[in-house]
Structure formats: C-alpha cells, structure tokens
C-alpha cells in the first residue's frame, strides 16, 4: 500500500521554470556570460553549484555561495505571488489528503524557496514534511533526499511513491527503493523510461489507479 507521496517541486507541483530561467539569465548577464534556453534545459533540475560550474568553470566555495545566493534572491523576486500550480497537482494533492496519504516535498532548491512557493499557492500546511537543499546536501540523483523524507514521515521506502519530472530524480527514487511516476512537464517521455509509470499530466486516471486512490 502507498502510504506517502514524495513530490519534487519544480516541474511537478509548480511551474517555476520561467522564473529560474530569468534569474539565471540576469545573473550570468551581469558576469558577461550568455545563458540560452538550451543551456537552461540541459541544466534544469541540477543544483546551483553544478550549474555555476557548467557555465563559469571552476569557482571557489565562497564564489559559489555568493553567486548561488544572488541567483535565489533574483528568483524569489521574480516568482513570489506569480507562480502557478502544474495542471492536476492541486486536485491530486486534495485527493491524497482525503484518503489519508502523507505528502512531502523533496527538492534540490533552498528551504526559503520552498516556503515562498508554498506560501504563494496557499499550501503552507499541505505537506507533512519538507526536504530542501539544506536537508540533503548530496542532491539528486543521490537518494539521500527521498530517504530523509521517508524517515521524517515515518514510512518505509517501499511504501513511498515519488513524483518526478527529471531523469536524475527518477534515478534517485529508484536508488531509494521507491516506485516513481514520471511526468513529462520538462523532459521527453523517453528520458523518463526508468519510472514505473510515465504520464503527460497528473490529471490522468492512471495516476490515481497507480496510487490506489
């Protein structure tokens, strides 16, 4: 039986991609670097340090921290109050609550970003646990974040289903011994084939059947 659903944030619960893209563009422009849509698609879902290294090359830890902090400030400025839920996400979350299933956010973004997103959607109390960058420093595809979430919820890995939109997240879920639903909001279906179920929308009946709700 599925006791808990572990939600990725960006691309699964909310459509934050445009705001991340704008923030990265502004940051890299201030450094004299370009950041095209192809760069964004290629790196979306990676941790900030990995994206910074990809575009700027080797940096000191202090430089990474400063630039990552500035990027997140820009992101929150652009996103707060403007973010929208992915179609089907709110309805699925309500059904899970009605059926007594636990939900947690597992994201590679910062805890403050998660707080602002949930506040913008009025979902501050909708999740029993939040696992953010500060809670799982290894990041996906390492399974650490999902394992921490299961521990916080008091459930076994095999009782969890992960909802992800990125191959690294799917890999992390499988490495954590969890089943996974892949949603094609940001990646092609072929990139998510390692998931147990791949859908184009969380509104699809197969999602509810898979979760037994």
C-alpha positions in Angstrom: 0.0 0.0 0.0 1.2 3.5 -0.8 1.4 5.5 2.4 3.3 8.5 1.3 3.8 10.6 -1.9 7.1 12.4 -2.3 6.8 15.4 -4.6 9.5 17.1 -6.5 8.8 20.9 -6.5 9.8 22.5 -9.8 8.0 21.0 -12.8 5.9 18.7 -10.7 3.9 20.8 -8.2 4.6 24.2 -9.7 5.7 25.8 -13.0 8.7 27.8 -11.8 10.9 27.2 -14.9 10.4 30.7 -16.4 11.4 32.4 -13.2 14.5 30.2 -12.8 15.5 30.9 -16.4 15.1 34.7 -16.0 17.1 34.7 -12.7 19.9 32.7 -14.3 19.9 34.9 -17.4 20.2 38.0 -15.3 22.9 36.6 -13.1 25.1 35.4 -16.0 24.5 38.6 -17.9 25.9 40.6 -15.0 29.0 38.4 -15.3 29.3 38.9 -19.1 28.1 35.4 -19.9 25.3 34.2 -22.0 22.7 31.6 -20.9 20.4 30.4 -23.7 17.3 28.3 -23.5 19.3 25.3 -24.5 21.6 25.8 -21.5 18.7 26.1 -19.2 17.0 22.9 -20.5 20.3 21.0 -20.2 20.9 22.1 -16.6 17.4 22.4 -15.2 17.0 20.3 -12.1 20.7 20.4 -11.2 21.9 22.0 -8.0 23.2 25.6 -8.2 26.8 24.7 -7.7 26.7 22.3 -10.7 25.0 24.9 -13.0 27.5 27.6 -12.0 30.4 25.2 -12.7 28.9 24.2 -16.0 28.7 27.8 -17.2 31.6 29.5 -15.4 34.1 26.7 -14.8 36.0 26.2 -11.6 35.0 28.5 -8.7 35.9 28.8 -5.1 33.4 27.7 -2.5 33.0 31.4 -1.4 32.2 32.4 -5.0 29.7 29.6 -5.4 27.9 30.6 -2.2 27.8 34.3 -3.2 26.5 33.7 -6.7 24.0 31.0 -5.7 22.6 33.3 -3.1 22.2 36.1 -5.6 20.5 33.8 -8.1 18.0 32.7 -5.5 17.3 36.3 -4.5 16.6 37.2 -8.1 14.4 34.1 -8.5 12.3 34.9 -5.4 11.8 38.5 -6.6 10.5 37.3 -10.0 8.4 34.4 -8.7 6.7 35.4 -5.5 2.9 35.8 -6.0 3.2 34.8 -9.7 3.8 31.1 -9.5 1.1 28.7 -10.7 0.4 25.0 -10.0 1.0 22.4 -12.6 -2.3 21.2 -14.0 -3.7 18.3 -11.9 -1.3 18.9 -9.0 -3.8 20.6 -6.7 -6.6 18.1 -7.4 -4.2 15.1 -6.7 -3.0 16.7 -3.5 -6.6 17.2 -2.3 -7.4 13.5 -3.1 -4.4 12.3 -1.2 -5.4 14.3 1.8 -8.9 12.9 1.7 -7.5 9.4 1.5 -5.2 10.0 4.5 -2.0 9.7 2.5 1.0 11.7 3.7 2.8 14.1 1.3 6.3 15.6 1.4 8.3 18.0 -0.8 11.7 16.7 -1.8 13.6 19.5 -3.7 17.1 20.5 -4.5 16.1 24.1 -4.1 16.6 26.1 -0.8 14.1 25.9 2.1 13.3 29.6 1.7 12.4 29.0 -2.0 10.1 26.1 -0.9 8.5 28.4 1.7 7.8 31.2 -0.8 6.4 28.8 -3.4 4.0 27.1 -0.9 3.0 30.4 0.5 2.2 31.8 -3.0 -0.1 28.8 -3.6 -1.6 28.8 -0.1 -0.2 25.3 0.6 1.9 26.2 3.8 0.2 23.3 5.8 -0.4 20.8 2.9 2.8 18.8 3.4 3.8 16.8 6.4 7.5 17.2 5.7 9.8 19.4 3.5 13.3 18.2 2.4 15.2 21.0 0.8 18.8 21.6 -0.2 19.9 22.2 3.4 18.5 18.8 4.5 20.0 16.7 1.7 23.3 18.2 0.6 24.2 15.3 -1.8 21.4 16.2 -4.2 19.7 14.0 -6.8 20.5 11.5 -8.4 21.7 10.6 -4.9 18.8 9.1 -3.0 19.5 11.0 0.2 16.6 13.4 -0.1 14.0 10.8 -0.6 15.4 8.6 2.3 15.3 11.7 4.6 11.7 12.4 3.7 10.7 8.8 4.3 12.3 8.9 7.7 10.6 12.2 8.6 7.2 10.7 7.6 7.8 7.5 9.5 7.3 5.2 6.5 9.4 2.6 4.7 10.9 3.4 1.3 8.8 0.7 -0.3 5.6 2.5 0.9 6.5 5.7 -0.9 5.8 6.8 -4.4 7.9 9.6 -5.9 6.6 12.1 -8.5 9.4 13.5 -10.6 10.0 15.2 -14.0 13.7 14.8 -14.3 15.9 11.7 -15.0 18.1 12.4 -12.1 15.1 12.5 -9.8 13.8 9.2 -11.2 17.2 7.6 -10.6 17.3 8.9 -7.1 13.8 7.4 -6.4 14.8 4.0 -7.7 18.0 4.0 -5.8 16.0 4.7 -2.6 13.9 1.6 -3.3 10.8 3.6 -4.2 8.3 3.5 -7.0 8.2 6.5 -9.3 5.8 8.4 -11.5 7.5 10.4 -14.2 5.7 13.5 -15.6 6.7 14.9 -19.0 6.4 18.6 -18.0 10.0 19.4 -18.6 11.5 16.3 -20.3 10.6 14.0 -23.2 8.9 10.7 -22.3 12.0 8.8 -23.5 14.1 10.5 -20.8 11.8 9.1 -18.0 11.5 5.4 -19.0 13.1 4.3 -15.8 10.0 5.4 -13.9 7.3 2.8 -13.1 4.7 5.0 -14.8 5.2 7.9 -17.2 2.3 10.3 -17.8 1.9 13.6 -19.6 -0.4 15.0 -16.9 -1.2 14.4 -13.2 -4.9 14.6 -14.3 -4.6 11.2 -16.0 -6.7 8.4 -14.4 -3.7 6.1 -14.4 -2.1 8.3 -11.8 -5.0 7.7 -9.4 -5.1 4.0 -10.2 -1.3 3.6 -9.6 -1.6 5.3 -6.2 -4.7 3.3 -5.3 -6.8 6.4 -4.5 
